[in-house]
Amino acid sequence: MATRDTIECPICHAVPARDRNLEDHLVMVHTKLRLAKFVVAETETLTEADISE
C-alpha cells in the first residue's frame, strides 16, 4: 500500500491534525502578520540568489 509523505506547516513545522488540512492550519493557527512575514522572507530568499560568476 502506498503512503503519502506527511505534510508539515512551513512556518511552525507542526503536522496538522488528521481532521485539518494545511490551509485550515495556516488560517486557524497563524496570524496574518506571521503569514505575511513568512511570505516576504521566502520571497527575499528566492530573489537573493548569488548571481556572481
Buried (B, 14 or more C-beta within 10 A) or exposed (E): EEEEEEEEBEBEEEEBEEEBEEEEBBEEBBEEEEEEEBEEEEEEEEEEEEEEE
